[in-house]
């Protein structure tokens, strides 16, 4: 018998996390796509979503039924109700700045500015006060904060290490320079702050696994509830960045990192 359909996005995310562990490849593609792009479900057709996820529409329909819905229409209706409550309309996108042509520097700047604005507005809905306060409490109580974030999120990790240093908070940046790891520096009482988005950095996931095997707490900045970091028991803060073409900025991620750093510094001084 099929489980009852989720009535809210929170219920949907909880069920998605439960079922994501052992899905067949095509259904796993659907789950990963929906987890990273919940805002697209309310405004897209099943053909558009299945194409973006790289699966056939029939696979996407099987995913909807797996989640407890009678079909795509019922799932989309739930997302539309949530979308209307939580996100504003983004239909107007700085058209006056783009009038000069799609490939002009001004048009590109307008695209990145708008993508950053939308990502920042979404951040206030994906990170709750309780989640943020919980992460700050964990980090503020650490003997040392270990920070890892590689590839495109390396600037965020480097900034966090810099900010902690300026506030006299013991911190170590795991940068893998020279392919050298520093995992043996992670000791009891430390906390690992890990940042990775899909496709998830293998080195970051491995370090999180190493820390969790030693009962070291992990705070994760990642992009979906079915991220491997969340599945490993990390205190998770979800941040979703809109892309412009194949390029994805870090506006919301940097804002969240700055808020974390300042809040941790304030709590440690208090």
N, C-alpha and C positions, 0 to 999 in steps of 0.2 A: 504494500500500500504506500502511495506517495505521501511524503511529509507535507504538512500544510505550508502554504507559501509564506515567506517572510513578509511582515507588514511594514518594516522600516529598513532604512539603509544599515543601521546597526545590526539588526537581526540578519540581514543579508550577508554582511561581512563576517559575522560569527559563523554562519553556516558555510560560507565560502572557505573559511579557514579550516573547518572540519572536513570538508570533502576534498580539498586540494591535494591531500597527501598522496593518494593512490589512483589518480585519474589516468585514463588512457591519454596518449599524446595529443590527439585533436581536442579532447575536452579540456586538457590542461592548458592548451593554447587559449581556449575561450576564457577559462578562469583567470589566467594571467592578464589577458587583455582587459577584461571587465574590472579586475582589481586595480589596474593602473589608469583606467579611463572611465570612471563611473559617471562623469558628467556627459559623456557622449551617448550613453544608453537612452537618455530621455529624448534626444533630438535626432536620432539616426534610425534608418531602416535596418531590418535584419540583414539585408543584402550588403549594406554598407559596413555594418559591424563585422560580419563574417569575412568580408574581403580584407578589412583592416587587421583582423586576427589571423588571417591566412588559412581559413578553414572554409568548408562548404556550408551553406545556410542550414543544411540538415544537421550538421554537427552543432551549430549554434542553438538550434531548436532542441536537440537532445540535452544540451547544457541547461537550458531554461527549465526543462522538465526535471532534470536532476536536482535543481535548486528548489523544486516544489511547486513551480508554476504550471498552469495548464498549457502555456505556450509563451511566445515572445510578447504578445500584446499585454498579457497580465503582468509580466515582469517590467515592461516598459511603463505601464501605468503606475506601478509602485515608484519607479525612478522619477517619473514626471511629477508625482505628488511631492517627493522629497526635494527634487530640483526646484520646484516652485517655492518651497519653504526656505531653502538654504542658499540659493544662488540667484543673483540678479540677472537681468537680461543683458547679454553681451552682443546684441545685434549691431549696435552702432560702434564702429571700430576706427575712429580717427580718419574718416574718409577724406577730409580736406587735406591731410598731410600726404595721402597716397595718390592724390589726383595727378601728381607729376609723372607717374609711371611706376609700375610694379618693381622695377629693378633699380630705381634711383636710391642713393644713400639715404635721402630723407624718408622714402617709403619704407626702407628696411629698418631705419631707426624707429619709425612709427610702429612697425610690426613688433619689434622687440620691447618697446615701451608698453604696448598694449598687452603682450603676452606676460610681461612682468606684473602688470596691474592685475590681470585676471588670476595669476598664480598667487599673488599676495592676498587677494580677496578670498580665494579658496582656502588659504592656509588658516584663516580664522574659523573655518568650519571643520577642517580636518584635525586640528589640534585643540582639544578641550582644555579649559583651565586646570582640571584635575590631572590630566595627562602631563601637562607642562610642569605643574607643581611637583608631581611624583618624580619626574626625571630630574628636576633641579635638586630635590631632596637627596636622591641617590648620588648625584655628582658632588654635591656639597659635602657629603659625609665621607668621601674617598680619601684614603691616604695619599694616593697619586692618581691622576686621571691620564689614562693612555688614550691617544687619539689616532684613529686610522681612517683615511679616506683617500682613495687612489684614483688615478686617471682624471676624469673631468671634475670630480669633487675634491681633488687634492687641494685647490685653493681654499676651500671651506675648512678642511682639516688643518691646514697651515695657519689660517687665521685664528682658529680656536686655540691652537697651541700658543700663538703669539699673545692672544688676549689673556689667557691664563697666566702666562709668564709675567705680563705687565701688572697683573693683580696679585702677584706673589703666590699663585696657586701651583703646587707641584704638578707638572704635566710632562708627558713624553710623547713626541710625535713619531709614529711608526711609518716612516716614509719609504722604506725598502730601497734606499739609495745603495747602489752597489750590490743589489739583491741580497742585502743583509737583513735578517730578521732580528727583532729585539723581544721576542715573545717571552724569553726567560726572565725579563725584567718585570713581568706581571706577577705580583705577589698578593697574598691574602690581604684583604682590606682595600685593594685597588678597585677602580672601575674602568671599564673600557667604553669609550665613546666611539661608535662605529658609524660611518656614513657610506651608503652605497645604494645605487638605483639600478634597475634593470637595464642592460644585462649585468647581473650582480658580480662584483669583483671577487674572483676566486680567493685571492689573498685575504680580502677582508672577511669573507665568510669563514675561511679557515682559522683566522685569528679569533673570531667570535666563538667558534667551536672549541678552540683551545681554552679560551677564558671560561666558558660555561662548564667544560669538563672539570675545571678546578674551582667551581662554585664562585667565580668572580662575576659580579653583576655587570650587565651590559646595558647601555643606553644606545638606542639605534635611531638614526635619521634615515628613513627609507621611504619607498613610494607606494607600498601596498601592504594590506594586512596579511597577504599570503607570501610576503617576502620571507626568504629563508632566515633572516635575522629574527623576525617575529616568531617564527616557528621554533626557534631555539630558545625562546623564553626571554628575549630582550625586552626591556621597557621601551616601547616603540612610539615614535612620533612620526606621523605620516605627512609627507610634504610632496605635492604634485606640481611639477613645472610644465607649463605649456611650451611647445616647441614652435619655432618658426622654420618651416621646411625641415631640414635634417639637423638643425642647430637648436640646442636647448640651453637657455640661460639658467642662472642660479639665483634669481632675485629673491624668491621665497626662502630658499635654503639658507642664504646668507642672513636674511632677516631672522629666521629661527635660530641660527647659530649665535647671532649677536645677542638675542634675547636670553638664550641659555647661559652664555658666558657672563653677562652682566648680572643675571639673577643668581647664579652660583657664587659670584664674587660678593654680592650683597649679603647672601645668606651666611657665607663663611665669616664675614666681618661682624655679623649681628650677634 
